[in-house]
């Protein structure tokens, strides 16, 4: 009888040990961290280098939310004076940072290894900034001076995208795809700018006046498409494919240089080409 009790005790101990090992292994395998706060600062991290940080201790009720998953992934959200900041980073070395104040809304999402997304509005006047990076891309959407606006940046497959509003409101939208591609959209004083770059090209849209629209679309390695407007109501578009070059504005004559059988095309108040 005593032998059976000893055997049963050993069996139970083995089961408990197995459960403890399994549970410890589950916790050790976890590489996810999250936080959500409205009035305090919270930081959660683990042995995998994964970190989620939320700051919302300044001003009226705020919303700061962050989620990170993957080795050395980090998500950081800062909300002040009624702002809303949301960040999500997924993948090894992925990074997402967002910051918003004065009722503004910022959202940064990075998916994929070494993807980076930044969204920030650290000025008065509200507004919205949204950045999305996938496949190792880098996206940055920001409002740098008071006046609100809507900035959107999307980058994928190691491309880079920047959308910047420098006061007085407006819309800036940039989209980039592929290594070496860079899309830069800049707007202020109510202008609308859009830039789309792919396959290693550079694209730029710059709108500095109310109602003016500038759109640059470029594709192909070495390609360049630039559109710029400084006068209210102006519309300027530039398209370059296969590494061609096209630049136009509402203050000077356009230039178009087709290459590799591609297209170089500009439409503007100062003339069109070709």
N, C-alpha and C positions, 0 to 999 in steps of 0.2 A: 504493500500500500504506500509506504513511504517513498519507494522508488518511483511509483507512478506520479506522485505529487511533485517530486523533483523534476521528472520528465515534462509534466504539464507546465511547471513554472518556467523551465528552459524554453519550451515552445512559445509560451506567451511573451517571454522576454525577446525572443527572436523576431516575433511579429511586430512588437513595439519598436524594436530597433530598425526593422525594415521600413516601417511607416515614417519614423523620424528621418531616416536617410532620404526617403523619397520626398518628404516635405522640404528638407533642407536643400535638396537638389532642385526642387521646383523654384524655391526662392532665389537660389543662386543663378538659375537660368533666366530669371526675369530681367529684361532690359528695358522696362517701360516705367515712365514716371509722368505724373499729371499734377496739376494744381488748378484751383479755382478760388478766387477771393474777390471781395467787394470793398474791403476796408482795412486789410492788413497785408503784410509782406510774407510770402511763403516760398521756400525753396526745397525741392525734393531731389535727391540724387542717389545713385547706387554704385556698386563696385565696377560696373561696366562703363562708367564715365557718363552715363545718361543723366541728364539734368533738366528739370522743369522749374522755371522761376516765375513767380507772379508777384507784382507790386501794385498795390492799390490803396496806399495809406494817406494820400494827399487829396484834400477837397471832399466834395459830396460823394455819395455812393457811386462807385465805379464798377467796372467788370473787367477783370484780368483773368484770362484762361490760357493754359499752356499744356501741351502734351508732347512728349518725346519718346521715341522708341528706336532702339538700335545702339550698338556700341558707340560711345562718344557723341551721341546725338544730343543737341541742346535746343530748348525752346524757351524763349524769354518774352514775357508780356508785361508792359508797364502802362497803367491807366491812371490818369489824374484828372481832377476837376470834372467828373462826369463822363470821362472817356470810356471807350470800350476797345480792348486790345485782345486779340486772339492769335495764338501761334501754335503751329503743329509741325514737328520735324520727325521724319521717318526714314531710317536708313543709316548706315555707318557714316559718322562724321557729318551728318546732315545738320543744318542750322536754320532756325526760324526766329526772327526777332520782330516784335511789333510794339509800337508805343502810340498812345493817343491821349489827348487832353481836350478840355473845353467842349465836351459833347461830341468829339470826333470819333470815327470808327476806323480801326486799322486791323488788317488780317494778313498774316504771313503763313504760307504753306510750302514746306519743302519736302519732297518725296524722292527718295533715291540717294545713293551714296554720294556724299560731298555736294549735294544740292544745297543752295543757300537762298533764303528769301527774307527780305527786309521790307517793312511797311511802317512809315512813321508820319505823325502829324503832331509836332510839338509846338504849335502856335495857336493863337485864338482864331475863332471863326468857324470851327467845325470842319466838316469835309469827310472824305472817305479815301482810304488808301488800301489797295489790295495787291498783293504780290503772290505769284505762284511759280515755283521752280521744280522741275523734274529732271531726272536723268543727268544730274551733275550741272544743271544750269544755275545761273545767278540772276535773281530778279529783285529789283529795288523800286518801290513806289513811295513817293514822298511829297509832302506839302511843306514848303520851307518858310513861307511867310503868310501872314493873316489873310483871310478871305475865303477859306473853304475851297471847294472844287472836288474833282474825282480823278484820282490817279490809279491806273491799272498797269501792272507789269507782269508779263508771262515769259518764262524762259525754259527751254528744254534742250536736252542732248548737248550739254556744255555751252549753250548759247548764253548771251548776256543781254538783259533788258533793263532799261532805266526809264522811269516816268517821273517827271518833276514838274511841280506847279509852284511858281515863285511869286505868289501873292495875287489877290484880286480875283481868285476863282478861275475856272476853266476846266478843260478836260485834257488829260494826257494818257495815251494808250500805246504801249510798246509790246511787241511780240518778237521773240527771237528763237531760232531753231538751228542747231548745229554748231560745232566747234568753230571759233573764229567769227561767228556772227554777232553783231552788236546793233541793237535797236535803241534809239534815244529819242524820246518824246518830251518836249518842253513846252509848257503853256503858262501864260499869266494874263491878267486883266480880261478874263472871259474868253480867251482863245481856245481853239480845239486842235490838238496835235495828235498825229498818229504815225507810228513808225513800225515797219515790219521788215525783218531781216532773216535771211536763211542761206544755208550752204556757204557760209564764210563771208557774206557781204556785210556792209554797214549801211544802215538806214537812219535818216534823221527827219523829224518833223518839229518845226518851231513856230509857235503861234503866239504873238505878243499883243493882240488887240481883240476887243470884243467882236464876236461874229466872224473873225477870220479863221480859215481852216487850212492847215498844212498837213499833207500826207506824203510820206516817203516810203517806197517799197523797193527793196533791193534783194537780189539773189545771185549766187555765184561768187567764188573766191575772188577777192580783190574788187568786187563790185561796190558801187556807192550811189545812193539815192538820197538827195537832200532837198527838202521843201521848207520854205520860210515865208512867213507873212507878218508884216508890221502895221498894216492898215486895216481899219474896221471893214468887215465884209469881204475882204479878199479871199480868193480860193486858189491855192497852189498845190499841184500834184507832181510828183516825180517818180518815174518807174525805171528801174535798171535791172536787166536780167543777164545771166551768163557772164558776170564780171564786168558789165558795161558801167558807164558813169553818167548820171543825170542830176543836174542841180538847177533849181528854179526858185525865184522869189518875186515879191511884188515891188521890188526897188531896183532891179537890174535885169539885163537880158539873160535868158536861160542858156545853159550849155549842155550839149548832149554828145556823148562819145560812145558809140556802139562798139562792142568787142565780142569776139568769138561767135559771131553770128547772132548775138543777142539784141535786145531792145533797149534803147535809151530814149525816154520820152518825157517831156515836160509840158504842162499846161499852166499858164499864169497870166496875170493882168499885163505883164511886160512882154508877152509873146509866148509862142509855143515852139517846140522843136521835137522831132525833126520837121 
